[in-house]
Amino acid sequence: MKIEKDEILVFKLNSGEELIAKIVEVTDGMFILKQPISMAPTQQGLQMMPSMFSGNLDKEIVLYGAAVSMIADAKDDIKTKYIEVTTGVVVPPEKKILVG
């Protein structure tokens, strides 16, 4: 998997936690991320919350590769919600043409 700048990816950490973030840069053994958001299952469904409560998540964050067990492309609905949560921009639903 080739990881590129500005991609929104999901990271599964060795701790079992999942987070979604925008890639700023990939260096030897490190991911430089922007606005990482943790995801957790609840009774109401998947919830997003800040990955750190006392850190400044508007600045670049370093995630060490040794802490990561898996990386995947984010599902479209998760990516859309991430953009909404981190920017305040609501992405309109995709228009579809009905054929009868």
Protein Blocks (a to p, Z undefined) as FASTA:
>chain_A
ZZdehiacddddfkopacddddfbdcehiacdehiacddddfkbpcdddfbfkbcfkbcc
dddfklpmbdcdddfklmmmmmmmmnopacddddddddZZ
